[in-house]
Amino acid sequence: MVTVIKLTSGDILTFRAGALVCPAHKHLIRGRGLSAQIFDRGGEALEAACAGQLECAVGEARLTRAYGLPVTYLIHTVTPQWSSGDQWGARALAQLGQCYESVLDLAASKGIRTVLFPALGAGTNRFPHSIASHRALEVLVPRGQDFEQLTVCLHTPAALAEWRRVERQFYS
């Protein structure tokens, strides 16, 4: 199977896929940024679905239905905080990679063939796009053959340009 890893920009909440990845709080409650937007759309039904889930540690993933969104499922994953590359930077990079691995493992186990990702960690958790993109593609490219399409939707054209630069330089 030839898999497409698509990099695009736009309003991620308007895209269709089997699952949308939601940057999550460990208790799967409404967070900031994209998480807040997803919870606003999902309303009480999403809150109730999340309340029945186990706590989610950094790098793990949980699955719920996607209430009020044009996708079937939400895959929630807790991303690490970027600490400016200090002595904890290597740990944060490993945890960010584990987020992508956990999402893909969960999607594959549930038969989800198309997954829509934001730039995990690059929003409120402050990973630079140059670093977040490299870590994401390092996981997505070799795992891509297990899926029909993996899409990364960036919030701005500048972020998209950076992800494409990294993709060309390291993964083409």
GROMACS elastic network, one bead per residue, 0.5 to 0.9 nm:
[ bonds ]
;  ai    aj funct       b0    kb
    1   145     6  0.61601   500
    1   146     6  0.78102   500
    1   147     6  0.80798   500
    1   148     6  0.75890   500
    2   144     6  0.83379   500
    2   145     6  0.63157   500
    2   147     6  0.85077   500
    2   148     6  0.73766   500
    2   149     6  0.89518   500
    3   144     6  0.56811   500
    3   145     6  0.53548   500
    3   146     6  0.76436   500
    3   147     6  0.61011   500
    3   148     6  0.51793   500
    3   149     6  0.55980   500
    3   150     6  0.76300   500
    4   144     6  0.74318   500
    4   145     6  0.86136   500
    4   147     6  0.83291   500
    4   148     6  0.67227   500
    4   150     6  0.63451   500
    4   151     6  0.79405   500
    5   140     6  0.77110   500
    5   141     6  0.73655   500
    5   144     6  0.70379   500
    5   148     6  0.89225   500
    5   149     6  0.59865   500
    5   151     6  0.57106   500
    5   152     6  0.76725   500
    6   149     6  0.73831   500
    6   150     6  0.62644   500
    6   152     6  0.62109   500
    6   153     6  0.82371   500
    7   150     6  0.87283   500
    7   151     6  0.59419   500
    7   153     6  0.61143   500
    7   154     6  0.75175   500
    7   160     6  0.69311   500
    7   163     6  0.74968   500
    7   164     6  0.71843   500
    8   151     6  0.74077   500
    8   152     6  0.63206   500
    8   154     6  0.60961   500
    8   155     6  0.88361   500
    8   157     6  0.84987   500
    8   160     6  0.64017   500
    9    12     6  0.77573   500
    9   152     6  0.80436   500
    9   155     6  0.56870   500
    9   156     6  0.61346   500
    9   157     6  0.63241   500
    9   159     6  0.82829   500
    9   160     6  0.62480   500
   10    13     6  0.87392   500
   10    14     6  0.83746   500
   10    15     6  0.87371   500
   10   153     6  0.66036   500
   10   154     6  0.66178   500
   10   155     6  0.59336   500
   10   156     6  0.71832   500
   10   157     6  0.84258   500
   11    14     6  0.57741   500
   11    15     6  0.73939   500
   11   153     6  0.78407   500
   11   154     6  0.83948   500
   11   155     6  0.70199   500
   12    15     6  0.55319   500
   12    16     6  0.88093   500
   12    20     6  0.85334   500
   12    34     6  0.89414   500
   12   116     6  0.79873   500
   12   117     6  0.83448   500
   12   118     6  0.73227   500
   12   152     6  0.89354   500
   12   153     6  0.59819   500
   12   154     6  0.78434   500
   12   155     6  0.78258   500
   13    16     6  0.83203   500
   13    20     6  0.85191   500
   13    34     6  0.89160   500
   13    37     6  0.83477   500
   13    38     6  0.76507   500
   13    69     6  0.67370   500
   13    70     6  0.73965   500
   13    71     6  0.87713   500
   14    69     6  0.76366   500
   14    70     6  0.65875   500
   14    71     6  0.89527   500
   15    20     6  0.88122   500
   15    69     6  0.88348   500
   15    70     6  0.66508   500
   15    71     6  0.76229   500
   15   116     6  0.79266   500
   15   153     6  0.88925   500
   16    19     6  0.82378   500
   16    20     6  0.84389   500
   16    69     6  0.85304   500
   16    70     6  0.53083   500
   16    71     6  0.52900   500
   16    72     6  0.85689   500
   16   114     6  0.88790   500
   16   116     6  0.80351   500
   17    20     6  0.67768   500
   17    70     6  0.74475   500
   17    71     6  0.51256   500
   17    72     6  0.71789   500
   17    73     6  0.85323   500
   17   112     6  0.88967   500
   17   113     6  0.83734   500
   17   114     6  0.53329   500
   17   115     6  0.58426   500
   17   116     6  0.62065   500
   17   149     6  0.87216   500
   17   151     6  0.87935   500
   18    70     6  0.89896   500
   18    71     6  0.55309   500
   18    72     6  0.52650   500
   18    73     6  0.62446   500
   18    74     6  0.86247   500
   18   107     6  0.87836   500
   18   112     6  0.56715   500
   18   113     6  0.64819   500
   18   114     6  0.50311   500
   18   115     6  0.59052   500
   18   116     6  0.78950   500
   19    65     6  0.88733   500
   19    66     6  0.79794   500
   19    71     6  0.56295   500
   19    72     6  0.58047   500
   19    74     6  0.53368   500
   19    75     6  0.65099   500
   19   107     6  0.77538   500
   19   112     6  0.69875   500
   19   113     6  0.85135   500
   19   114     6  0.65942   500
   19   116     6  0.61299   500
   19   117     6  0.86794   500
   20    66     6  0.81005   500
   20    71     6  0.65098   500
   20    72     6  0.81152   500
   20    73     6  0.64181   500
   20    75     6  0.61649   500
   20    76     6  0.84874   500
   20   114     6  0.88736   500
   20   115     6  0.59690   500
   20   117     6  0.61871   500
   20   118     6  0.83163   500
   21    24     6  0.89694   500
   21    73     6  0.85772   500
   21    74     6  0.57412   500
   21    76     6  0.58160   500
   21    77     6  0.71860   500
   21   103     6  0.75698   500
   21   115     6  0.73792   500
   21   116     6  0.61612   500
   21   117     6  0.51957   500
   21   118     6  0.68424   500
   21   120     6  0.85769   500
   22    34     6  0.72453   500
   22    35     6  0.60170   500
   22    38     6  0.75213   500
   22    74     6  0.63544   500
   22    75     6  0.59253   500
   22    77     6  0.63475   500
   22    78     6  0.85279   500
   22   117     6  0.79095   500
   22   118     6  0.77842   500
   22   120     6  0.86195   500
   23    31     6  0.81688   500
   23    32     6  0.89886   500
   23    33     6  0.87970   500
   23    34     6  0.71043   500
   23    35     6  0.58407   500
   23    75     6  0.85887   500
   23    76     6  0.59451   500
   23    77     6  0.53995   500
   23    78     6  0.58378   500
   23    79     6  0.65508   500
   23   118     6  0.81711   500
   23   120     6  0.66918   500
   23   121     6  0.78346   500
   24    27     6  0.79707   500
   24    28     6  0.57730   500
   24    29     6  0.73868   500
   24    30     6  0.77637   500
   24    31     6  0.66526   500
   24    32     6  0.89632   500
   24    35     6  0.64229   500
   24    56     6  0.83414   500
   24    61     6  0.88831   500
   24    76     6  0.54263   500
   24    77     6  0.52314   500
   24    79     6  0.72266   500
   25    28     6  0.50102   500
   25    29     6  0.59219   500
   25    30     6  0.72062   500
   25    31     6  0.60356   500
   25    35     6  0.84747   500
   25    55     6  0.89661   500
   25    56     6  0.77040   500
   25    57     6  0.87691   500
   25    58     6  0.89008   500
   25    76     6  0.85061   500
   25    77     6  0.79270   500
   25    78     6  0.58765   500
   25    79     6  0.84615   500
   26    29     6  0.76908   500
   26    54     6  0.89160   500
   26    55     6  0.55662   500
   26    57     6  0.57238   500
   26    58     6  0.72700   500
   26    77     6  0.82291   500
   26    78     6  0.61240   500
   27    30     6  0.89511   500
   27    50     6  0.79582   500
   27    51     6  0.78464   500
   27    53     6  0.80796   500
   27    54     6  0.75791   500
   27    55     6  0.50928   500
   27    56     6  0.63929   500
   27    57     6  0.87816   500
   28    31     6  0.82076   500
   28    47     6  0.81800   500
   28    50     6  0.56023   500
   28    51     6  0.72102   500
   28    53     6  0.76686   500
   28    54     6  0.86663   500
   28    55     6  0.72924   500
   28    56     6  0.72894   500
   28    62     6  0.87221   500
   28    76     6  0.74448   500
   28    77     6  0.88364   500
   28    78     6  0.87456   500
   29    35     6  0.86442   500
   29    39     6  0.82233   500
   29    47     6  0.69756   500
   29    50     6  0.70604   500
   29    51     6  0.78317   500
   30    35     6  0.60726   500
   30    36     6  0.54136   500
   30    37     6  0.86876   500
   30    38     6  0.82620   500
   30    39     6  0.58241   500
   30    40     6  0.83861   500
   30    47     6  0.80060   500
   31    34     6  0.79446   500
   31    35     6  0.51189   500
   31    36     6  0.52261   500
   31    37     6  0.88703   500
   31    39     6  0.82446   500
   32    35     6  0.55576   500
   32    37     6  0.80394   500
   32   124     6  0.72189   500
   33    36     6  0.54335   500
   33    37     6  0.66395   500
   33    38     6  0.89476   500
   33   123     6  0.72043   500
   33   124     6  0.67035   500
   34    37     6  0.50310   500
   34    38     6  0.61771   500
   34    39     6  0.86093   500
   34   118     6  0.84870   500
   34   123     6  0.82843   500
   35    38     6  0.51328   500
   35    39     6  0.61783   500
   35    40     6  0.85183   500
   36    39     6  0.51493   500
   36    40     6  0.60400   500
   36    41     6  0.87016   500
   37    40     6  0.50293   500
   37    41     6  0.63958   500
   37    42     6  0.86501   500
   38    41     6  0.52225   500
   38    42     6  0.60534   500
   38    43     6  0.84772   500
   38    46     6  0.88966   500
   38    66     6  0.87361   500
   38    67     6  0.88748   500
   38    68     6  0.85518   500
   38    69     6  0.79356   500
   39    43     6  0.57147   500
   39    44     6  0.83826   500
   39    46     6  0.67482   500
   39    47     6  0.73270   500
   39    67     6  0.89056   500
   40    43     6  0.54597   500
   40    44     6  0.89201   500
   40    68     6  0.89658   500
   41    46     6  0.86043   500
   41    67     6  0.71186   500
   41    68     6  0.52901   500
   41    69     6  0.67911   500
   42    45     6  0.62610   500
   42    47     6  0.74987   500
   42    66     6  0.68196   500
   42    68     6  0.50323   500
   42    69     6  0.71692   500
   43    46     6  0.56285   500
   43    47     6  0.64311   500
   43    48     6  0.88339   500
   43    67     6  0.75463   500
   43    68     6  0.78859   500
   44    48     6  0.60442   500
   44    49     6  0.85455   500
   45    48     6  0.51964   500
   45    49     6  0.62369   500
   45    50     6  0.86815   500
   45    67     6  0.66659   500
   46    49     6  0.50366   500
   46    50     6  0.61192   500
   46    51     6  0.85197   500
   46    64     6  0.76980   500
   46    65     6  0.74965   500
   46    66     6  0.72024   500
   46    67     6  0.60340   500
   46    68     6  0.88292   500
   47    50     6  0.51782   500
   47    51     6  0.61005   500
   47    52     6  0.89506   500
   48    51     6  0.50512   500
   48    52     6  0.67509   500
   49    52     6  0.56403   500
   49    53     6  0.72055   500
   49    64     6  0.63691   500
   49    65     6  0.76355   500
   50    53     6  0.53442   500
   50    54     6  0.85413   500
   50    62     6  0.88700   500
   50    63     6  0.87402   500
   50    64     6  0.69900   500
   51    54     6  0.81790   500
   53    56     6  0.82353   500
   53    62     6  0.75056   500
   53    63     6  0.86196   500
   53    64     6  0.87209   500
   54    62     6  0.82748   500
   56    59     6  0.81410   500
   56    60     6  0.58795   500
   56    61     6  0.66099   500
   56    62     6  0.70626   500
   56    76     6  0.84202   500
   56    77     6  0.73115   500
   56    78     6  0.67694   500
   57    60     6  0.55249   500
   57    61     6  0.81383   500
   57    77     6  0.82150   500
   57    78     6  0.63827   500
   57    79     6  0.88502   500
   58    61     6  0.85189   500
   58    77     6  0.72119   500
   58    79     6  0.56019   500
   58    80     6  0.61512   500
   58    95     6  0.67113   500
   58    96     6  0.83270   500
   58    98     6  0.84213   500
   58    99     6  0.74242   500
   59    77     6  0.64022   500
   59    78     6  0.57602   500
   59    79     6  0.61639   500
   59    80     6  0.76075   500
   59    94     6  0.87086   500
   59    95     6  0.52732   500
   59    96     6  0.64652   500
   59    97     6  0.76830   500
   59   100     6  0.78424   500
   59   101     6  0.82686   500
   59   102     6  0.67821   500
   59   103     6  0.88725   500
   60    76     6  0.82872   500
   60    77     6  0.57188   500
   60    78     6  0.65326   500
   60    79     6  0.86680   500
   60    95     6  0.89977   500
   60    98     6  0.72358   500
   60    99     6  0.59995   500
   60   101     6  0.87042   500
   60   102     6  0.56547   500
   60   103     6  0.76909   500
   61    75     6  0.63298   500
   61    76     6  0.53357   500
   61    78     6  0.72066   500
   61    99     6  0.70450   500
   61   100     6  0.89731   500
   61   102     6  0.56180   500
   61   103     6  0.57347   500
   61   105     6  0.89446   500
   61   106     6  0.71641   500
   62    74     6  0.81713   500
   62    75     6  0.55704   500
   62    76     6  0.50994   500
   62    77     6  0.66449   500
   62   102     6  0.88507   500
   62   103     6  0.81216   500
   62   106     6  0.77384   500
   63    73     6  0.68300   500
   63    74     6  0.57958   500
   63    76     6  0.62713   500
   63   106     6  0.77286   500
   63   107     6  0.86256   500
   64    67     6  0.87967   500
   64    72     6  0.89074   500
   64    73     6  0.57629   500
   64    74     6  0.53279   500
   64    75     6  0.66122   500
   64    76     6  0.79066   500
   65    71     6  0.86114   500
   65    72     6  0.61110   500
   65    74     6  0.58784   500
   65    75     6  0.86878   500
   66    69     6  0.57462   500
   66    70     6  0.78037   500
   66    71     6  0.61690   500
   66    72     6  0.54353   500
   66    74     6  0.52110   500
   66    75     6  0.89212   500
   67    70     6  0.85307   500
   67    71     6  0.84836   500
   67    72     6  0.81078   500
   67    73     6  0.82226   500
   67    74     6  0.87191   500
   68    71     6  0.86309   500
   69    72     6  0.77317   500
   69    73     6  0.88290   500
   71    74     6  0.76360   500
   71   116     6  0.89876   500
   73   112     6  0.87695   500
   75   103     6  0.65420   500
   75   106     6  0.79939   500
   75   107     6  0.78946   500
   76   103     6  0.79210   500
   77    99     6  0.60833   500
   77   100     6  0.84447   500
   77   102     6  0.79368   500
   77   103     6  0.71312   500
   77   120     6  0.88536   500
   78    96     6  0.88413   500
   78    99     6  0.70818   500
   78   121     6  0.89209   500
   79    92     6  0.85560   500
   79    95     6  0.72040   500
   79    96     6  0.60180   500
   79    98     6  0.89951   500
   79    99     6  0.65290   500
   79   120     6  0.67386   500
   79   121     6  0.56341   500
   79   125     6  0.75077   500
   80    91     6  0.88410   500
   80    92     6  0.56471   500
   80    93     6  0.81775   500
   80    95     6  0.63571   500
   80    96     6  0.63079   500
   80    99     6  0.88950   500
   80   121     6  0.66474   500
   80   125     6  0.68421   500
   80   127     6  0.89598   500
   81    92     6  0.68212   500
   81   121     6  0.70389   500
   81   124     6  0.83821   500
   81   126     6  0.67735   500
   81   127     6  0.74343   500
   82    85     6  0.71633   500
   82    88     6  0.85049   500
   82    89     6  0.68507   500
   82    92     6  0.63954   500
   82    93     6  0.83344   500
   82   121     6  0.75438   500
   82   122     6  0.85997   500
   82   125     6  0.59425   500
   82   126     6  0.55610   500
   82   127     6  0.51497   500
   82   128     6  0.83611   500
   83    86     6  0.61110   500
   83    87     6  0.85333   500
   83    88     6  0.68606   500
   83    89     6  0.62378   500
   83    92     6  0.79743   500
   83   125     6  0.88810   500
   83   126     6  0.80829   500
   83   127     6  0.82138   500
   84    88     6  0.87565   500
   84    89     6  0.69548   500
   84   126     6  0.84598   500
   84   127     6  0.79656   500
   84   128     6  0.88878   500
   85    88     6  0.68393   500
   85    90     6  0.75125   500
   85    92     6  0.87323   500
   86    89     6  0.53080   500
   86    90     6  0.83444   500
   87    90     6  0.71455   500
   87    91     6  0.83667   500
   88    91     6  0.53517   500
   88    92     6  0.63662   500
   88    93     6  0.88167   500
   89    92     6  0.50848   500
   89    93     6  0.61991   500
   89    94     6  0.86875   500
   90    93     6  0.50919   500
   90    94     6  0.62616   500
   90    95     6  0.86370   500
   91    94     6  0.51351   500
   91    95     6  0.61699   500
   91    96     6  0.86000   500
   92    95     6  0.50254   500
   92    96     6  0.60671   500
   92    97     6  0.86138   500
   93    96     6  0.50797   500
   93    97     6  0.62705   500
   93    98     6  0.85987   500
   93   131     6  0.84764   500
   93   132     6  0.83060   500
   93   135     6  0.70714   500
   94    97     6  0.51680   500
   94    98     6  0.62170   500
   94    99     6  0.88162   500
   94   135     6  0.85502   500
   95    99     6  0.63251   500
   95   100     6  0.89658   500
   96    99     6  0.51149   500
   96   100     6  0.68220   500
   96   101     6  0.88791   500
   96   120     6  0.75461   500
   96   121     6  0.71516   500
   96   132     6  0.79728   500
   96   135     6  0.72333   500
   96   136     6  0.78046   500
   97   100     6  0.53385   500
   97   101     6  0.63272   500
   97   102     6  0.86809   500
   97   135     6  0.59913   500
   97   136     6  0.64655   500
   97   138     6  0.80266   500
   97   139     6  0.65751   500
   98   102     6  0.58877   500
   98   103     6  0.83961   500
   98   139     6  0.87213   500
   99   102     6  0.52192   500
   99   103     6  0.61603   500
   99   104     6  0.86242   500
   99   120     6  0.81883   500
  100   103     6  0.51859   500
  100   104     6  0.61772   500
  100   105     6  0.85401   500
  100   120     6  0.83422   500
  100   135     6  0.89377   500
  100   136     6  0.67161   500
  100   139     6  0.66406   500
  100   140     6  0.74146   500
  101   104     6  0.51976   500
  101   105     6  0.60073   500
  101   106     6  0.85556   500
  101   139     6  0.67794   500
  101   140     6  0.82490   500
  101   143     6  0.85729   500
  102   105     6  0.50400   500
  102   106     6  0.60727   500
  102   107     6  0.84756   500
  103   106     6  0.52443   500
  103   107     6  0.60691   500
  103   108     6  0.85458   500
  103   115     6  0.89057   500
  104   107     6  0.50498   500
  104   108     6  0.59946   500
  104   109     6  0.84610   500
  104   115     6  0.82767   500
  104   140     6  0.84347   500
  104   143     6  0.78351   500
  104   146     6  0.88364   500
  104   147     6  0.89542   500
  105   108     6  0.52393   500
  105   109     6  0.61281   500
  105   110     6  0.87284   500
  106   109     6  0.51132   500
  106   110     6  0.63149   500
  106   111     6  0.86974   500
  106   112     6  0.84941   500
  107   110     6  0.52580   500
  107   111     6  0.61842   500
  107   113     6  0.73490   500
  107   114     6  0.85076   500
  107   115     6  0.76847   500
  108   111     6  0.50742   500
  108   112     6  0.58178   500
  108   113     6  0.72377   500
  108   146     6  0.73443   500
  108   147     6  0.77934   500
  109   112     6  0.76996   500
  110   113     6  0.89648   500
  112   115     6  0.72954   500
  112   147     6  0.78520   500
  113   146     6  0.78267   500
  113   148     6  0.52868   500
  113   149     6  0.67800   500
  113   150     6  0.83875   500
  114   147     6  0.62852   500
  114   148     6  0.57264   500
  114   150     6  0.58128   500
  114   151     6  0.78362   500
  115   147     6  0.81620   500
  115   148     6  0.87075   500
  115   149     6  0.66093   500
  115   150     6  0.50472   500
  115   151     6  0.62801   500
  115   152     6  0.85643   500
  116   149     6  0.84485   500
  116   150     6  0.61085   500
  116   152     6  0.59631   500
  116   153     6  0.71303   500
  117   120     6  0.72812   500
  117   150     6  0.75641   500
  117   151     6  0.59676   500
  117   153     6  0.61504   500
  117   154     6  0.86281   500
  118   121     6  0.87650   500
  118   122     6  0.86063   500
  118   123     6  0.89341   500
  118   151     6  0.84506   500
  118   152     6  0.55980   500
  118   153     6  0.52457   500
  118   154     6  0.61303   500
  118   155     6  0.79448   500
  119   122     6  0.55390   500
  119   123     6  0.72588   500
  119   129     6  0.76931   500
  119   132     6  0.69526   500
  119   133     6  0.73015   500
  119   136     6  0.81307   500
  119   152     6  0.67063   500
  119   153     6  0.70333   500
  119   154     6  0.61647   500
  119   155     6  0.82139   500
  119   159     6  0.88928   500
  120   123     6  0.71962   500
  120   125     6  0.85530   500
  120   127     6  0.84285   500
  120   132     6  0.70938   500
  120   133     6  0.88089   500
  120   136     6  0.80163   500
  121   124     6  0.70923   500
  121   125     6  0.50791   500
  121   126     6  0.63268   500
  121   127     6  0.54243   500
  121   128     6  0.84670   500
  121   129     6  0.88291   500
  121   132     6  0.67724   500
  122   125     6  0.59814   500
  122   126     6  0.50854   500
  122   128     6  0.59657   500
  122   129     6  0.60095   500
  122   131     6  0.88043   500
  122   132     6  0.63048   500
  122   133     6  0.88286   500
  123   126     6  0.56110   500
  123   127     6  0.72332   500
  123   128     6  0.88561   500
  124   127     6  0.84292   500
  126   129     6  0.87688   500
  127   130     6  0.82861   500
  127   131     6  0.66324   500
  127   132     6  0.58742   500
  128   131     6  0.54463   500
  128   132     6  0.60892   500
  128   133     6  0.84474   500
  129   133     6  0.56106   500
  129   134     6  0.82221   500
  129   159     6  0.64078   500
  129   160     6  0.89183   500
  129   162     6  0.66627   500
  129   163     6  0.69381   500
  130   133     6  0.55801   500
  130   134     6  0.64338   500
  130   135     6  0.89403   500
  130   159     6  0.86446   500
  130   162     6  0.62771   500
  130   163     6  0.68875   500
  130   165     6  0.87409   500
  130   166     6  0.69814   500
  131   134     6  0.52931   500
  131   135     6  0.63147   500
  131   136     6  0.86140   500
  132   135     6  0.53286   500
  132   136     6  0.60757   500
  132   137     6  0.85981   500
  132   163     6  0.85910   500
  133   136     6  0.50969   500
  133   137     6  0.60103   500
  133   138     6  0.83221   500
  133   162     6  0.78806   500
  133   163     6  0.54204   500
  133   164     6  0.87156   500
  133   166     6  0.67981   500
  133   167     6  0.79689   500
  134   137     6  0.53360   500
  134   138     6  0.59807   500
  134   139     6  0.88400   500
  134   163     6  0.77911   500
  134   166     6  0.63066   500
  134   167     6  0.76215   500
  134   170     6  0.80384   500
  135   138     6  0.50844   500
  135   139     6  0.67031   500
  135   140     6  0.88033   500
  136   139     6  0.54414   500
  136   140     6  0.60347   500
  136   141     6  0.84712   500
  137   141     6  0.55164   500
  137   142     6  0.84210   500
  137   163     6  0.89070   500
  137   166     6  0.85754   500
  137   167     6  0.72269   500
  137   170     6  0.88919   500
  137   171     6  0.75121   500
  138   141     6  0.61126   500
  138   142     6  0.73277   500
  138   170     6  0.89013   500
  138   171     6  0.80929   500
  139   142     6  0.61954   500
  139   143     6  0.63993   500
  139   144     6  0.85384   500
  140   143     6  0.51893   500
  140   144     6  0.55931   500
  140   150     6  0.77452   500
  141   144     6  0.52594   500
  141   145     6  0.80870   500
  141   171     6  0.75032   500
  142   145     6  0.70456   500
  143   146     6  0.60315   500
  143   147     6  0.79319   500
  144   147     6  0.56069   500
  144   148     6  0.78701   500
  144   149     6  0.75459   500
  144   150     6  0.69772   500
  145   148     6  0.75803   500
  145   149     6  0.89364   500
  147   150     6  0.69467   500
  153   160     6  0.80048   500
  154   157     6  0.73866   500
  154   158     6  0.87562   500
  154   159     6  0.60869   500
  154   160     6  0.56348   500
  154   163     6  0.85743   500
  155   158     6  0.86123   500
  155   159     6  0.69318   500
  155   160     6  0.77863   500
  156   159     6  0.52903   500
  156   160     6  0.63738   500
  156   161     6  0.87449   500
  157   161     6  0.61324   500
  157   162     6  0.87072   500
  158   161     6  0.50783   500
  158   162     6  0.63776   500
  158   163     6  0.87882   500
  159   162     6  0.51243   500
  159   163     6  0.62745   500
  159   164     6  0.86233   500
  160   163     6  0.51560   500
  160   164     6  0.61289   500
  160   165     6  0.85450   500
  161   164     6  0.51291   500
  161   165     6  0.61151   500
  161   166     6  0.87235   500
  162   165     6  0.50143   500
  162   166     6  0.62929   500
  162   167     6  0.85754   500
  163   166     6  0.51801   500
  163   167     6  0.61003   500
  163   168     6  0.86500   500
  164   168     6  0.60742   500
  164   169     6  0.84751   500
  165   168     6  0.52404   500
  165   169     6  0.60933   500
  165   170     6  0.85676   500
  166   169     6  0.51172   500
  166   170     6  0.59389   500
  166   171     6  0.75056   500
  167   170     6  0.55131   500
  167   172     6  0.62790   500
  168   171     6  0.58482   500
  168   172     6  0.50916   500
  169   172     6  0.68306   500
